[in-house]
Amino acid sequence: MPKESDAVISVGMGTGIAPIRALFQERLVKKREGKTVAPGAFVFGNRKASEEYYYREEVELWQEEGVLNDLWTAFSRDQAKKIYVQNRMQENLETVYDYVYKNKAFFYLCGTAASSITDCR
């Protein structure tokens, strides 16, 4: 598990939000204690935002409190063309690069094997 001083980029599909949620909850506590928290990004994917955007209010709180710097959501069934987490990452390649290479971020991919990223060209 990274320390609050380590940058993170996390990807969660469906219930894969659970370990990511724990990570950002801990960062929120540390920040409220006055500690410096490194940049954090979260890519969340599911089928429908209206039914499956788990913990939306909490995710928005992380943003408001400054422990989550970048949030990209991908809901595959909300529009005609399916959008997945890998699409959101491709759309934000420069920021992803900055996290991974410039900030030496930890990278977490959480979700079932069936929903894992299958096309990352």
C-alpha positions as CSV (number, residue, x, y, z in Angstrom):
1,M,0.0,0.0,0.0
2,P,1.4,3.4,-0.9
3,K,2.0,6.1,1.7
4,E,0.1,9.3,1.4
5,S,3.3,10.9,0.0
6,D,3.2,8.4,-3.0
7,A,1.2,9.4,-6.1
8,V,-1.4,6.9,-7.2
9,I,-3.5,6.2,-10.3
10,S,-6.2,3.7,-9.8
11,V,-8.7,2.0,-12.1
12,G,-11.8,0.4,-10.6
13,M,-14.6,-1.5,-12.5
14,G,-17.8,-2.1,-10.6
15,T,-17.1,-3.5,-7.1
16,G,-13.4,-2.9,-7.8
17,I,-14.0,0.4,-6.2
18,A,-13.8,-1.2,-2.7
19,P,-9.9,-1.3,-2.3
20,I,-9.6,2.1,-4.0
21,R,-12.2,3.5,-1.6
22,A,-10.1,2.4,1.3
23,L,-7.0,4.0,-0.2
24,F,-8.7,7.4,-0.7
25,Q,-10.4,7.2,2.7
26,E,-7.0,6.8,4.3
27,R,-5.6,9.7,2.4
28,L,-8.5,11.9,3.4
29,V,-7.8,11.1,7.1
30,K,-4.1,11.9,6.6
31,K,-4.8,15.2,4.9
32,R,-7.3,16.2,7.6
33,E,-4.5,15.4,10.1
34,G,-2.4,18.0,8.3
35,K,-0.1,15.7,6.3
36,T,0.7,16.4,2.7
37,V,-1.0,14.0,0.3
38,A,0.5,13.2,-3.1
39,P,-1.6,13.5,-6.3
40,G,-4.2,10.8,-6.9
41,A,-6.3,9.8,-10.0
42,F,-9.2,7.5,-10.3
43,V,-10.8,5.9,-13.3
44,F,-14.2,4.3,-12.5
45,G,-16.1,2.2,-15.0
46,N,-19.4,0.5,-14.9
47,R,-22.5,0.0,-17.1
48,K,-24.9,2.8,-16.1
49,A,-24.2,5.9,-14.0
50,S,-27.7,6.2,-12.8
51,E,-27.6,2.7,-11.3
52,E,-24.0,1.8,-10.7
53,Y,-22.0,4.9,-9.8
54,Y,-21.1,3.5,-6.4
55,Y,-20.2,5.9,-3.7
56,R,-20.5,8.9,-6.0
57,E,-21.0,11.4,-3.1
58,E,-17.9,10.1,-1.4
59,V,-15.8,10.3,-4.6
60,E,-16.9,13.9,-5.1
61,L,-15.9,14.6,-1.4
62,W,-12.4,13.3,-2.2
63,Q,-12.2,15.8,-5.0
64,E,-13.5,18.6,-2.9
65,E,-11.0,17.8,-0.1
66,G,-8.1,17.6,-2.6
67,V,-7.1,14.0,-2.1
68,L,-8.4,13.1,-5.6
69,N,-7.0,15.3,-8.3
70,D,-8.2,13.6,-11.4
71,L,-11.5,11.6,-11.9
72,W,-12.5,10.0,-15.1
73,T,-15.7,7.9,-15.4
74,A,-16.7,5.5,-18.1
75,F,-20.2,4.1,-18.3
76,S,-20.5,1.7,-21.2
77,R,-24.3,1.6,-21.5
78,D,-25.2,5.3,-21.1
79,Q,-24.8,6.2,-24.8
80,A,-24.8,4.4,-28.2
81,K,-21.0,4.1,-28.4
82,K,-19.6,2.1,-25.4
83,I,-17.0,3.9,-23.4
84,Y,-14.7,1.9,-21.2
85,V,-12.0,2.8,-18.6
86,Q,-9.2,2.2,-21.2
87,N,-10.9,4.8,-23.5
88,R,-10.8,7.4,-20.7
89,M,-7.1,6.6,-20.0
90,Q,-6.4,7.0,-23.7
91,E,-8.1,10.4,-23.8
92,N,-5.9,11.5,-20.9
93,L,-2.6,9.9,-21.9
94,E,-0.5,13.0,-21.0
95,T,-1.9,13.1,-17.5
96,V,-1.5,9.3,-17.1
97,Y,2.1,9.7,-18.3
98,D,2.7,12.4,-15.7
99,Y,1.4,10.2,-12.9
100,V,3.3,7.1,-13.9
101,Y,6.6,8.5,-15.1
102,K,7.0,11.9,-13.6
103,N,5.4,11.2,-10.2
104,K,6.4,7.5,-10.0
105,A,2.8,6.7,-9.1
106,F,1.6,3.4,-7.9
107,F,-0.9,1.9,-10.4
108,Y,-3.9,-0.1,-9.2
109,L,-6.3,-2.0,-11.3
110,C,-9.2,-3.5,-9.3
111,G,-12.2,-5.5,-10.6
112,T,-13.1,-8.9,-11.7
113,A,-11.0,-10.7,-14.2
114,A,-14.0,-10.7,-16.6
115,S,-14.1,-6.9,-16.6
116,S,-10.3,-6.4,-16.9
117,I,-9.0,-4.1,-19.6
118,T,-8.8,-6.1,-22.8
119,D,-7.7,-3.5,-25.4
120,C,-5.0,-1.0,-24.4
121,R,-3.4,0.1,-27.7
